[in-house]
Amino acid sequence: MPSNKPQEIEVPFHRASITDAEIDEVVKVLRSGWITSGPLVKRFEQAFAEYIGCTHAIALNSCTAGLHLALEALGIERGDAVVVPTMTFAATAEVVRYLDANPVFIDCREEDFNMDTAQLPEVIARAQATAPVRAVIPVHYGGQIGEVNSLKDTAAEHGLKIIEDAAHCCPAKFRDSDDADWQNVGSIGDVAAFSFYANKTITTGEGGMAITEDPALEERMRIMSLHGMSRDAWKRFSKEGSYYYEIVAPGYKYNLTDIAAAIGVHQLRRADELHCERTRIAAFYSEQLSDIDEVILPRLIPNRLHSWHLYVIRLKVDRLTIDRKAFVEALRELGITTSVHWMPLHMHPYYRDKYGYRPEDFPVAARLYDEVLTLPLFPGMTDEQLDHVVSSVRSIVSTHLRSGV
Ligand SMILES: *Cc1c(COP(=O)(O)O)cnc(C)c1O
């Protein structure tokens, strides 16, 4: 009898959850003869608006496209400053550079890794000395919405637009207190952008959605998402459309295909089920890892519906004989792939060299970077895989304890 050696269990960082419903719908689209933006995109937009609870939803080929279109529609121009958390993915800041504006970084707070809104007035005041500060892009880290009220107050006070980077947030909600009404992600900002990248909470392979309540922003983003054409291609080519269009601006090519939207409509139908599964896995990790003193588990902010896109643990590196990098490698040797979210943007060569940032300029983000590790979390993970992750973290910690602390 072969023994059940734990090191033979492979745990990928992610595996997309795709059912026959998605596959059959894609095949239907392929057979229909209409494969780019068309009826499935419309269906996906309507269903998304209903699910998230917003008026306008524009399907795009990425979340990055949504953030870019939002800044453009809000009139961000060359030389403007936009406040961006340093603890985020590349997309959040690069879109500011697309418009020749400049990201002004802000540190995160330890509690939830979201933007430290208490620092916002000071960050704005410092940036304002050299450039108009026009907008702020809060990133809801891992799918948990951070401090909302002081963010909105400070933004309003300084006339800043708010664009929510809601890449992790399908779904996420917040409320002010136990007896207040739940509020939707996207209701804080002028625009919010979601991601359907392969490893996000719902996926279309590549894809995104921009949402807004403002019809003027909706119109501008829609036009700019397709070459600056005054009409959508799907209208042009549909029975009631016409060949005629006008170019009103040099737009971009950011539309979603019907092939991708076919995946999206079924992922969205399954969004609550997928969320339920993510929540269950997160709860399992939190329960099973809670007694390990050398690891800090994700903290839940009261009155938040967490999407659980990411389950990020922190290593108490001063109590261990190995650093985060070695910890990641040790897990990999046991068949477990993990990730790091993120190396703060101000530490990347481009931003460091262009703006002269030093790691210690944002001390909380810089320290967290040395400590964080994202565990695999995806619907369909087996009990065996989950147990293997938990026992591997436990055994690596216990074999690398620093004595005398
Ligand atoms: C994934 C991600 C994006 C980009 O999403 P795409 O759909 O790949 O463009 C933007 N912001 C954050 C925080 C992300 O994690």
The ligand as a Gaussian input file, in Angstrom:
#p B3LYP/6-31G(d) Opt

LIG

0 1
 C       -6.334000      42.671000     -11.231000
 C       -6.302000      44.100000     -10.801000
 C       -6.464000      45.163000     -11.696000
 C       -6.457000      44.980000     -13.183000
 O       -7.440000      44.195000     -13.657000
 P       -7.388000      43.791000     -15.216000
 O       -8.778000      43.316000     -15.471000
 O       -6.360000      42.730000     -15.351000
 O       -7.067000      45.028000     -15.978000
 C       -6.547000      46.450000     -11.206000
 N       -6.442000      46.700000      -9.895000
 C       -6.256000      45.720000      -8.999000
 C       -6.175000      46.068000      -7.549000
 C       -6.158000      44.387000      -9.428000
 O       -5.927000      43.409000      -8.535000

